[in-house]
Structures are given as C-alpha cells and as structure tokens.
Amino acid sequence: MKSNVGGADKIARIVIGALLIGLALTGVIGAWGWIGVLALATGLFNFCPAYGLLGINTCKLKK
C-alpha cells in the first residue's frame, strides 16, 4: 500500500472519524455514525482505496 492521504486531509479524517464514532457511542446520531471507523482508519493508515481508484494523492512527494 502506497500512502495517498497526507497533511490536512489526514488530520480531517482522524478528527471527523473520532467525532462520528463518539456521537454514535453516545446515541446522538445513531448507527450511521459508525461510518467514522472508515474515516479514522484511512487517516491512521495514510491510505484511501477510493483515492487509489480515482488517482488522487494528497501526500507530498518524497525526493
């Protein structure tokens, strides 16, 4: 797996994922909040399968 998630995208995924999971755990938004697991995982692993399919890369290139 090549990293394709970086910078602000990574931080946003982690924050939004954790927020959605927290809201699901407290029962505020229901079962749909568990979609935050996907956002959290892609942020932590720096890889998004959808980005790979679409050819998107938000990581800075390493020289």
N, C-alpha and C positions, 0 to 999 in steps of 0.2 A: 504494500500500500504506500503510495507516494502522497505526501502531505499536500492538500489543496485548500485548506482552511487556515487562515492566519490573521493576525492583527486584530482589528476592531471586530471583524466577523467572528473570530473565536471567542472573544470576551462577551459579545452579544449573545451568542449561542449558549454559553455557560450560564449567564445571568438569567436569560429568559427560560432556559430549561429548568433551572433550580426554582425559579419563581412559579412556573406552571406545576411542577411536582409538589411544591409546598401548598399551593392552592388546592390541588387535588387531594392531598392528605388531610387538609382541614375541611374538605367538603364544600368549599366555596364555588368551584366551577364544575365539579362532577368528574366523571370518567375521562372526558376529553383532555383534562389536564395532564394525563399520563403521556400524552404526545411529547411532553417536555423531556422524557427519557431520551428520545431520538436527538433532540437539540443538544442536550447535555453530552451525550455520547460523542456526537460529531465534533463538538467543541473540545472535548478532552482528548480525543484521538487524532485531531487535526485532519480528519478525512471525512468527506461527504460523498457518498456514492452518486447522488444526483449531480453534484458538480462534475464528477468524473464523466458521466454520460453526456453532460452538456458542454464539456470542455472548458469549464470555468475554473480559475485558480486565483485565490486571493492571497496566497503565500508570496512573500518576497523571494525573488530568485537568489540562490546562493552561488557565489562565484568561486 
